[in-house]
């Protein structure tokens, strides 16, 4: 059974371990090098390069969330952190897509 100090607040991030940080640094470095290689190798089309860079960026985003921000579902506070993160993503997506929709409508109506 793990002893938790009563004076320490629980942020839901678990214990800090050097191994998870090293995994994060190595994974992010490899994903960055994959993106550089795709651009510098000149053997892919522009669409394929975009797909490789976008995929590597999405994977790197999740690696950073898990390894550096230590988002997890092991504790009740960790679950609340993930729900807050998802809610923030939904709100940001709504704002960005709504803004693009408004700008598209304004452009369409101004040009006709």
N, CA, C and O atoms as a GROMACS GRO file, in nm:
protein
  448
    1UNK      N    1   0.084  -0.117   0.000
    1UNK     CA    2   0.000   0.000   0.000
    1UNK      C    3   0.089   0.123   0.000
    1UNK      O    4   0.187   0.130   0.074
    2UNK      N    5   0.055   0.218  -0.081
    2UNK     CA    6   0.134   0.338  -0.098
    2UNK      C    7   0.094   0.443   0.005
    2UNK      O    8  -0.025   0.468   0.026
    3UNK      N    9   0.193   0.504   0.067
    3UNK     CA   10   0.165   0.608   0.166
    3UNK      C   11   0.172   0.744   0.098
    3UNK      O   12   0.273   0.778   0.037
    4UNK      N   13   0.065   0.819   0.109
    4UNK     CA   14   0.062   0.952   0.050
    4UNK      C   15   0.061   1.055   0.162
    4UNK      O   16  -0.017   1.046   0.256
    5UNK      N   17   0.150   1.152   0.150
    5UNK     CA   18   0.160   1.256   0.252
    5UNK      C   19   0.032   1.340   0.251
    5UNK      O   20  -0.012   1.384   0.145
    6UNK      N   21  -0.026   1.362   0.369
    6UNK     CA   22  -0.151   1.437   0.379
    6UNK      C   23  -0.132   1.582   0.340
    6UNK      O   24  -0.229   1.648   0.301
    7UNK      N   25  -0.010   1.635   0.349
    7UNK     CA   26   0.015   1.774   0.313
    7UNK      C   27   0.029   1.795   0.163
    7UNK      O   28   0.021   1.908   0.115
    8UNK      N   29   0.050   1.688   0.089
    8UNK     CA   30   0.069   1.697  -0.056
    8UNK      C   31  -0.065   1.689  -0.128
    8UNK      O   32  -0.139   1.592  -0.107
    9UNK      N   33  -0.099   1.787  -0.211
    9UNK     CA   34  -0.223   1.776  -0.288
    9UNK      C   35  -0.209   1.674  -0.400
    9UNK      O   36  -0.100   1.654  -0.453
   10UNK      N   37  -0.319   1.609  -0.437
   10UNK     CA   38  -0.319   1.511  -0.545
   10UNK      C   39  -0.363   1.580  -0.673
   10UNK      O   40  -0.478   1.621  -0.686
   11UNK      N   41  -0.269   1.592  -0.768
   11UNK     CA   42  -0.302   1.653  -0.897
   11UNK      C   43  -0.336   1.549  -1.002
   11UNK      O   44  -0.367   1.585  -1.116
   12UNK      N   45  -0.332   1.424  -0.967
   12UNK     CA   46  -0.368   1.318  -1.060
   12UNK      C   47  -0.262   1.285  -1.162
   12UNK      O   48  -0.291   1.223  -1.264
   13UNK      N   49  -0.137   1.326  -1.136
   13UNK     CA   50  -0.031   1.303  -1.234
   13UNK      C   51   0.058   1.186  -1.200
   13UNK      O   52   0.146   1.151  -1.279
   14UNK      N   53   0.039   1.123  -1.085
   14UNK     CA   54   0.122   1.009  -1.047
   14UNK      C   55   0.259   1.054  -1.000
   14UNK      O   56   0.284   1.172  -0.981
   15UNK      N   57   0.347   0.956  -0.982
   15UNK     CA   58   0.481   0.986  -0.933
   15UNK      C   59   0.574   1.018  -1.049
   15UNK      O   60   0.559   0.965  -1.159
   16UNK      N   61   0.669   1.106  -1.023
   16UNK     CA   62   0.769   1.141  -1.124
   16UNK      C   63   0.871   1.028  -1.132
   16UNK      O   64   0.924   0.984  -1.030
   17UNK      N   65   0.898   0.983  -1.254
   17UNK     CA   66   0.998   0.879  -1.275
   17UNK      C   67   1.084   0.920  -1.394
   17UNK      O   68   1.033   0.968  -1.495
   18UNK      N   69   1.214   0.903  -1.381
   18UNK     CA   70   1.307   0.941  -1.486
   18UNK      C   71   1.283   0.862  -1.614
   18UNK      O   72   1.298   0.916  -1.724
   19UNK      N   73   1.245   0.736  -1.601
   19UNK     CA   74   1.226   0.650  -1.718
   19UNK      C   75   1.120   0.702  -1.814
   19UNK      O   76   1.138   0.696  -1.936
   20UNK      N   77   1.010   0.753  -1.762
   20UNK     CA   78   0.903   0.801  -1.849
   20UNK      C   79   0.945   0.927  -1.922
   20UNK      O   80   0.905   0.950  -2.036
   21UNK      N   81   1.028   1.010  -1.856
   21UNK     CA   82   1.079   1.130  -1.923
   21UNK      C   83   1.177   1.092  -2.034
   21UNK      O   84   1.176   1.153  -2.141
   22UNK      N   85   1.261   0.993  -2.010
   22UNK     CA   86   1.355   0.949  -2.112
   22UNK      C   87   1.282   0.889  -2.232
   22UNK      O   88   1.320   0.913  -2.347
   23UNK      N   89   1.178   0.810  -2.205
   23UNK     CA   90   1.098   0.755  -2.314
   23UNK      C   91   1.035   0.869  -2.396
   23UNK      O   92   1.032   0.863  -2.519
   24UNK      N   93   0.985   0.970  -2.327
   24UNK     CA   94   0.924   1.084  -2.395
   24UNK      C   95   1.023   1.160  -2.481
   24UNK      O   96   0.993   1.194  -2.596
   25UNK      N   97   1.142   1.186  -2.428
   25UNK     CA   98   1.244   1.260  -2.504
   25UNK      C   99   1.287   1.180  -2.626
   25UNK      O  100   1.299   1.235  -2.736
   26UNK      N  101   1.312   1.050  -2.608
   26UNK     CA  102   1.355   0.967  -2.721
   26UNK      C  103   1.245   0.956  -2.827
   26UNK      O  104   1.273   0.964  -2.947
   27UNK      N  105   1.121   0.938  -2.784
   27UNK     CA  106   1.010   0.926  -2.879
   27UNK      C  107   0.991   1.055  -2.958
   27UNK      O  108   0.974   1.052  -3.080
   28UNK      N  109   0.994   1.168  -2.888
   28UNK     CA  110   0.977   1.297  -2.956
   28UNK      C  111   1.093   1.325  -3.052
   28UNK      O  112   1.072   1.379  -3.160
   29UNK      N  113   1.214   1.288  -3.012
   29UNK     CA  114   1.330   1.308  -3.099
   29UNK      C  115   1.317   1.223  -3.226
   29UNK      O  116   1.344   1.271  -3.336
   30UNK      N  117   1.277   1.098  -3.210
   30UNK     CA  118   1.262   1.009  -3.325
   30UNK      C  119   1.153   1.060  -3.418
   30UNK      O  120   1.170   1.060  -3.540
   31UNK      N  121   1.041   1.104  -3.362
   31UNK     CA  122   0.932   1.156  -3.445
   31UNK      C  123   0.973   1.282  -3.518
   31UNK      O  124   0.933   1.302  -3.633
   32UNK      N  125   1.052   1.367  -3.455
   32UNK     CA  126   1.103   1.487  -3.522
   32UNK      C  127   1.198   1.450  -3.634
   32UNK      O  128   1.193   1.508  -3.743
   33UNK      N  129   1.286   1.353  -3.609
   33UNK     CA  130   1.379   1.309  -3.713
   33UNK      C  131   1.306   1.244  -3.831
   33UNK      O  132   1.350   1.258  -3.945
   34UNK      N  133   1.197   1.174  -3.805
   34UNK     CA  134   1.117   1.117  -3.914
   34UNK      C  135   1.062   1.227  -4.003
   34UNK      O  136   1.062   1.214  -4.125
   35UNK      N  137   1.015   1.335  -3.942
   35UNK     CA  138   0.963   1.446  -4.021
   35UNK      C  139   1.073   1.510  -4.105
   35UNK      O  140   1.052   1.539  -4.223
   36UNK      N  141   1.190   1.534  -4.044
   36UNK     CA  142   1.302   1.590  -4.120
   36UNK      C  143   1.343   1.498  -4.234
   36UNK      O  144   1.367   1.545  -4.345
   37UNK      N  145   1.349   1.369  -4.207
   37UNK     CA  146   1.389   1.273  -4.310
   37UNK      C  147   1.290   1.274  -4.427
   37UNK      O  148   1.331   1.266  -4.543
   38UNK      N  149   1.161   1.283  -4.395
   38UNK     CA  150   1.060   1.282  -4.502
   38UNK      C  151   1.077   1.403  -4.594
   38UNK      O  152   1.058   1.391  -4.715
   39UNK      N  153   1.112   1.517  -4.537
   39UNK     CA  154   1.129   1.638  -4.619
   39UNK      C  155   1.261   1.634  -4.695
   39UNK      O  156   1.265   1.668  -4.813
   40UNK      N  157   1.368   1.592  -4.630
   40UNK     CA  158   1.500   1.597  -4.692
   40UNK      C  159   1.527   1.483  -4.790
   40UNK      O  160   1.616   1.495  -4.874
   41UNK      N  161   1.452   1.373  -4.782
   41UNK     CA  162   1.481   1.258  -4.868
   41UNK      C  163   1.438   1.278  -5.012
   41UNK      O  164   1.491   1.211  -5.101
   42UNK      N  165   1.345   1.366  -5.038
   42UNK     CA  166   1.296   1.397  -5.173
   42UNK      C  167   1.241   1.275  -5.246
   42UNK      O  168   1.247   1.270  -5.369
   43UNK      N  169   1.189   1.178  -5.175
   43UNK     CA  170   1.132   1.060  -5.241
   43UNK      C  171   0.981   1.050  -5.221
   43UNK      O  172   0.921   0.949  -5.258
   44UNK      N  173   0.920   1.153  -5.162
   44UNK     CA  174   0.777   1.153  -5.139
   44UNK      C  175   0.712   1.272  -5.210
   44UNK      O  176   0.777   1.373  -5.235
   45UNK      N  177   0.586   1.257  -5.242
   45UNK     CA  178   0.511   1.370  -5.299
   45UNK      C  179   0.476   1.468  -5.187
   45UNK      O  180   0.492   1.437  -5.069
   46UNK      N  181   0.429   1.585  -5.226
   46UNK     CA  182   0.394   1.686  -5.125
   46UNK      C  183   0.283   1.637  -5.034
   46UNK      O  184   0.284   1.664  -4.914
   47UNK      N  185   0.187   1.566  -5.089
   47UNK     CA  186   0.078   1.511  -5.009
   47UNK      C  187   0.126   1.408  -4.908
   47UNK      O  188   0.081   1.405  -4.794
   48UNK      N  189   0.218   1.322  -4.952
   48UNK     CA  190   0.272   1.221  -4.862
   48UNK      C  191   0.356   1.285  -4.752
   48UNK      O  192   0.351   1.242  -4.636
   49UNK      N  193   0.434   1.386  -4.787
   49UNK     CA  194   0.514   1.457  -4.687
   49UNK      C  195   0.423   1.522  -4.584
   49UNK      O  196   0.449   1.513  -4.464
   50UNK      N  197   0.316   1.586  -4.631
   50UNK     CA  198   0.221   1.648  -4.539
   50UNK      C  199   0.161   1.543  -4.446
   50UNK      O  200   0.148   1.567  -4.326
   51UNK      N  201   0.124   1.428  -4.500
   51UNK     CA  202   0.066   1.322  -4.419
   51UNK      C  203   0.165   1.269  -4.315
   51UNK      O  204   0.127   1.243  -4.200
   52UNK      N  205   0.290   1.252  -4.354
   52UNK     CA  206   0.393   1.204  -4.261
   52UNK      C  207   0.416   1.305  -4.149
   52UNK      O  208   0.421   1.268  -4.032
   53UNK      N  209   0.429   1.433  -4.185
   53UNK     CA  210   0.453   1.536  -4.084
   53UNK      C  211   0.333   1.549  -3.992
   53UNK      O  212   0.349   1.559  -3.870
   54UNK      N  213   0.214   1.548  -4.047
   54UNK     CA  214   0.093   1.561  -3.966
   54UNK      C  215   0.077   1.442  -3.872
   54UNK      O  216   0.043   1.459  -3.754
   55UNK      N  217   0.102   1.322  -3.922
   55UNK     CA  218   0.092   1.202  -3.837
   55UNK      C  219   0.195   1.205  -3.725
   55UNK      O  220   0.164   1.174  -3.610
   56UNK      N  221   0.319   1.242  -3.759
   56UNK     CA  222   0.423   1.249  -3.658
   56UNK      C  223   0.390   1.355  -3.552
   56UNK      O  224   0.417   1.336  -3.434
   57UNK      N  225   0.333   1.467  -3.596
   57UNK     CA  226   0.297   1.573  -3.501
   57UNK      C  227   0.185   1.527  -3.408
   57UNK      O  228   0.189   1.556  -3.288
   58UNK      N  229   0.086   1.458  -3.460
   58UNK     CA  230  -0.024   1.408  -3.376
   58UNK      C  231   0.026   1.306  -3.275
   58UNK      O  232  -0.012   1.310  -3.158
   59UNK      N  233   0.111   1.214  -3.320
   59UNK     CA  234   0.167   1.114  -3.229
   59UNK      C  235   0.253   1.182  -3.123
   59UNK      O  236   0.248   1.145  -3.006
   60UNK      N  237   0.333   1.281  -3.165
   60UNK     CA  238   0.419   1.351  -3.071
   60UNK      C  239   0.336   1.428  -2.968
   60UNK      O  240   0.376   1.437  -2.852
   61UNK      N  241   0.223   1.482  -3.010
   61UNK     CA  242   0.134   1.551  -2.918
   61UNK      C  243   0.087   1.458  -2.806
   61UNK      O  244   0.090   1.494  -2.689
   62UNK      N  245   0.045   1.338  -2.843
   62UNK     CA  246  -0.001   1.243  -2.743
   62UNK      C  247   0.113   1.189  -2.656
   62UNK      O  248   0.093   1.164  -2.537
   63UNK      N  249   0.231   1.172  -2.715
   63UNK     CA  250   0.347   1.131  -2.636
   63UNK      C  251   0.378   1.236  -2.530
   63UNK      O  252   0.407   1.203  -2.415
   64UNK      N  253   0.372   1.364  -2.568
   64UNK     CA  254   0.400   1.470  -2.473
   64UNK      C  255   0.293   1.478  -2.365
   64UNK      O  256   0.324   1.505  -2.248
   65UNK      N  257   0.168   1.455  -2.402
   65UNK     CA  258   0.062   1.454  -2.301
   65UNK      C  259   0.084   1.345  -2.198
   65UNK      O  260   0.067   1.368  -2.078
   66UNK      N  261   0.120   1.228  -2.244
   66UNK     CA  262   0.134   1.114  -2.154
   66UNK      C  263   0.265   1.120  -2.076
   66UNK      O  264   0.267   1.098  -1.955
   67UNK      N  265   0.376   1.151  -2.144
   67UNK     CA  266   0.506   1.144  -2.079
   67UNK      C  267   0.540   1.268  -1.998
   67UNK      O  268   0.596   1.257  -1.888
   68UNK      N  269   0.509   1.386  -2.049
   68UNK     CA  270   0.551   1.509  -1.981
   68UNK      C  271   0.441   1.569  -1.894
   68UNK      O  272   0.469   1.613  -1.782
   69UNK      N  273   0.318   1.573  -1.942
   69UNK     CA  274   0.209   1.622  -1.859
   69UNK      C  275   0.151   1.512  -1.772
   69UNK      O  276   0.075   1.538  -1.679
   70UNK      N  277   0.188   1.387  -1.803
   70UNK     CA  278   0.149   1.269  -1.727
   70UNK      C  279  -0.002   1.259  -1.708
   70UNK      O  280  -0.050   1.231  -1.598
   71UNK      N  281  -0.077   1.281  -1.816
   71UNK     CA  282  -0.221   1.260  -1.810
   71UNK      C  283  -0.247   1.110  -1.802
   71UNK      O  284  -0.194   1.033  -1.882
   72UNK      N  285  -0.328   1.069  -1.707
   72UNK     CA  286  -0.361   0.928  -1.691
   72UNK      C  287  -0.497   0.915  -1.625
   72UNK      O  288  -0.556   1.014  -1.580
   73UNK      N  289  -0.545   0.793  -1.619
   73UNK     CA  290  -0.676   0.767  -1.558
   73UNK      C  291  -0.663   0.682  -1.432
   73UNK      O  292  -0.758   0.614  -1.394
   74UNK      N  293  -0.547   0.685  -1.368
   74UNK     CA  294  -0.524   0.599  -1.252
   74UNK      C  295  -0.595   0.649  -1.127
   74UNK      O  296  -0.633   0.569  -1.042
   75UNK      N  297  -0.615   0.779  -1.115
   75UNK     CA  298  -0.682   0.834  -0.998
   75UNK      C  299  -0.805   0.913  -1.041
   75UNK      O  300  -0.823   0.943  -1.160
   76UNK      N  301  -0.888   0.945  -0.945
   76UNK     CA  302  -1.008   1.024  -0.974
   76UNK      C  303  -0.969   1.163  -1.026
   76UNK      O  304  -1.033   1.215  -1.118
   77UNK      N  305  -0.866   1.224  -0.968
   77UNK     CA  306  -0.820   1.355  -1.015
   77UNK      C  307  -0.762   1.344  -1.155
   77UNK      O  308  -0.780   1.436  -1.236
   78UNK      N  309  -0.694   1.235  -1.186
   78UNK     CA  310  -0.642   1.214  -1.321
   78UNK      C  311  -0.754   1.204  -1.424
   78UNK      O  312  -0.741   1.256  -1.534
   79UNK      N  313  -0.864   1.137  -1.387
   79UNK     CA  314  -0.979   1.128  -1.476
   79UNK      C  315  -1.042   1.265  -1.498
   79UNK      O  316  -1.085   1.298  -1.608
   80UNK      N  317  -1.047   1.345  -1.392
   80UNK     CA  318  -1.100   1.481  -1.405
   80UNK      C  319  -1.010   1.567  -1.493
   80UNK      O  320  -1.059   1.652  -1.568
   81UNK      N  321  -0.878   1.546  -1.484
   81UNK     CA  322  -0.785   1.619  -1.570
   81UNK      C  323  -0.810   1.586  -1.717
   81UNK      O  324  -0.809   1.676  -1.802
   82UNK      N  325  -0.833   1.459  -1.747
   82UNK     CA  326  -0.858   1.419  -1.886
   82UNK      C  327  -0.991   1.476  -1.935
   82UNK      O  328  -1.000   1.522  -2.049
   83UNK      N  329  -1.093   1.472  -1.850
   83UNK     CA  330  -1.222   1.528  -1.891
   83UNK      C  331  -1.211   1.680  -1.915
   83UNK      O  332  -1.271   1.732  -2.009
   84UNK      N  333  -1.135   1.749  -1.833
   84UNK     CA  334  -1.112   1.892  -1.854
   84UNK      C  335  -1.039   1.916  -1.984
   84UNK      O  336  -1.070   2.010  -2.058
   85UNK      N  337  -0.941   1.832  -2.014
   85UNK     CA  338  -0.865   1.845  -2.138
   85UNK      C  339  -0.955   1.822  -2.259
   85UNK      O  340  -0.948   1.897  -2.356
   86UNK      N  341  -1.040   1.720  -2.254
   86UNK     CA  342  -1.133   1.692  -2.365
   86UNK      C  343  -1.231   1.808  -2.382
   86UNK      O  344  -1.259   1.848  -2.494
   87UNK      N  345  -1.283   1.860  -2.272
   87UNK     CA  346  -1.376   1.973  -2.279
   87UNK      C  347  -1.309   2.095  -2.343
   87UNK      O  348  -1.370   2.163  -2.425
   88UNK      N  349  -1.186   2.121  -2.306
   88UNK     CA  350  -1.111   2.232  -2.365
   88UNK      C  351  -1.095   2.211  -2.516
   88UNK      O  352  -1.110   2.305  -2.593
   89UNK      N  353  -1.065   2.088  -2.557
   89UNK     CA  354  -1.052   2.058  -2.699
   89UNK      C  355  -1.182   2.078  -2.776
   89UNK      O  356  -1.181   2.129  -2.888
   90UNK      N  357  -1.294   2.038  -2.715
   90UNK     CA  358  -1.425   2.057  -2.780
   90UNK      C  359  -1.455   2.206  -2.796
   90UNK      O  360  -1.501   2.249  -2.902
   91UNK      N  361  -1.430   2.284  -2.692
   91UNK     CA  362  -1.456   2.428  -2.699
   91UNK      C  363  -1.366   2.494  -2.804
   91UNK      O  364  -1.414   2.574  -2.884
   92UNK      N  365  -1.238   2.460  -2.804
   92UNK     CA  366  -1.147   2.519  -2.903
   92UNK      C  367  -1.186   2.480  -3.046
   92UNK      O  368  -1.182   2.564  -3.136
   93UNK      N  369  -1.223   2.355  -3.065
   93UNK     CA  370  -1.266   2.311  -3.198
   93UNK      C  371  -1.391   2.386  -3.241
   93UNK      O  372  -1.401   2.427  -3.357
   94UNK      N  373  -1.485   2.405  -3.152
   94UNK     CA  374  -1.607   2.479  -3.184
   94UNK      C  375  -1.576   2.623  -3.222
   94UNK      O  376  -1.632   2.675  -3.319
   95UNK      N  377  -1.489   2.687  -3.147
   95UNK     CA  378  -1.454   2.826  -3.176
   95UNK      C  379  -1.383   2.838  -3.309
   95UNK      O  380  -1.414   2.926  -3.389
   96UNK      N  381  -1.286   2.750  -3.334
   96UNK     CA  382  -1.208   2.757  -3.459
   96UNK      C  383  -1.296   2.726  -3.579
   96UNK      O  384  -1.294   2.800  -3.677
   97UNK      N  385  -1.374   2.617  -3.573
   97UNK     CA  386  -1.459   2.581  -3.687
   97UNK      C  387  -1.568   2.686  -3.708
   97UNK      O  388  -1.603   2.717  -3.822
   98UNK      N  389  -1.623   2.739  -3.599
   98UNK     CA  390  -1.723   2.845  -3.612
   98UNK      C  391  -1.666   2.970  -3.676
   98UNK      O  392  -1.731   3.033  -3.760
   99UNK      N  393  -1.545   3.006  -3.638
   99UNK     CA  394  -1.480   3.124  -3.697
   99UNK      C  395  -1.453   3.102  -3.846
   99UNK      O  396  -1.474   3.193  -3.926
  100UNK      N  397  -1.406   2.983  -3.882
  100UNK     CA  398  -1.382   2.953  -4.023
  100UNK      C  399  -1.511   2.956  -4.103
  100UNK      O  400  -1.514   3.003  -4.217
  101UNK      N  401  -1.618   2.905  -4.045
  101UNK     CA  402  -1.748   2.905  -4.112
  101UNK      C  403  -1.798   3.048  -4.134
  101UNK      O  404  -1.848   3.081  -4.241
  102UNK      N  405  -1.784   3.131  -4.032
  102UNK     CA  406  -1.827   3.271  -4.044
  102UNK      C  407  -1.744   3.343  -4.150
  102UNK      O  408  -1.799   3.417  -4.232
  103UNK      N  409  -1.612   3.323  -4.150
  103UNK     CA  410  -1.527   3.388  -4.249
  103UNK      C  411  -1.560   3.339  -4.390
  103UNK      O  412  -1.557   3.417  -4.485
  104UNK      N  413  -1.590   3.212  -4.405
  104UNK     CA  414  -1.627   3.157  -4.536
  104UNK      C  415  -1.757   3.219  -4.584
  104UNK      O  416  -1.769   3.257  -4.701
  105UNK      N  417  -1.856   3.229  -4.495
  105UNK     CA  418  -1.982   3.292  -4.533
  105UNK      C  419  -1.964   3.439  -4.568
  105UNK      O  420  -2.024   3.488  -4.664
  106UNK      N  421  -1.883   3.509  -4.492
  106UNK     CA  422  -1.858   3.649  -4.522
  106UNK      C  423  -1.789   3.664  -4.657
  106UNK      O  424  -1.825   3.753  -4.735
  107UNK      N  425  -1.692   3.579  -4.685
  107UNK     CA  426  -1.623   3.584  -4.814
  107UNK      C  427  -1.720   3.554  -4.927
  107UNK      O  428  -1.718   3.622  -5.029
  108UNK      N  429  -1.804   3.453  -4.911
  108UNK     CA  430  -1.902   3.417  -5.015
  108UNK      C  431  -2.000   3.532  -5.040
  108UNK      O  432  -2.028   3.566  -5.154
  109UNK      N  433  -2.050   3.591  -4.933
  109UNK     CA  434  -2.150   3.698  -4.947
  109UNK      C  435  -2.088   3.829  -4.997
  109UNK      O  436  -2.157   3.907  -5.062
  110UNK      N  437  -1.962   3.853  -4.969
  110UNK     CA  438  -1.898   3.975  -5.016
  110UNK      C  439  -1.860   3.964  -5.163
  110UNK      O  440  -1.854   4.065  -5.233
  111UNK      N  441  -1.834   3.844  -5.211
  111UNK     CA  442  -1.791   3.823  -5.349
  111UNK      C  443  -1.907   3.811  -5.445
  111UNK      O  444  -1.886   3.824  -5.566
  112UNK      N  445  -2.028   3.787  -5.398
  112UNK     CA  446  -2.139   3.769  -5.491
  112UNK      C  447  -2.214   3.897  -5.517
  112UNK      O  448  -2.310   3.898  -5.594
   0.00000   0.00000   0.00000
